[in-house]
Amino acid sequence: MLIESSVNGLYQIEEQLDQQFIRVNKSTILNMKYIKSLKADIGSRIIVYLDNQDQILVSRTYAKEFKKRLGGE
């Protein structure tokens, strides 16, 4: 499950979601239970592959928290 909205709207939504959701860039919140695999990308970014074949880019801004939540840092 992805949630995409305006930047201001996402901050409000993000505060209401439980821990299985994580912000991955300025316009996307991701449900971590649908992650199939990950791939490191240039510039400390991460490409997330989802169960439904979608690919989402984790920006540098959110990459550190993303890795921490996955237990990798």
C-alpha positions, 0 to 999 in steps of 0.5 A: 500500500502506498499513500501519496498526497501533497507534502503538507497532507502527508505530514498529517497522515504520517502522524496517524499511521502505525509503525508498519508505515514509513515515509520514503520520500517527500511524496510517498509513505510506504507500507513495509509489509509489501516490500519484496526486495531492496537495491542500493542506488547511487547517492545513498538512495535505495530502490524498493521493489514491492510485491505488486512489481512497483518500484519506489525510490527512497530519497537520501533524506529518508534513507537513514531512517528507512535502514534503521527501521529495517534493522540495518543501521 
